[in-house]
Amino acid sequence: MEHGAMSETEYDSKLAQLDRLLNDPDVKMEPALVWSLLDELAAPAGRAR
């Protein structure tokens, strides 16, 4: 299954990175990166990046 313009593997990788940023106390919070990942993950199919 494709998520927007990214493959399932790319989607899962970005989702895991977001999860670490939000939930791992040893990872420094980077708000700009969180918003960037959320934007990419929420992109509808066919939206150019």
Secondary structure, 3 states (H helix, E strand, C coil): CCECCECHHHHHHHHHHHHHHHHCCCCCCCHHHHHHHHHHHHCCCCCCC
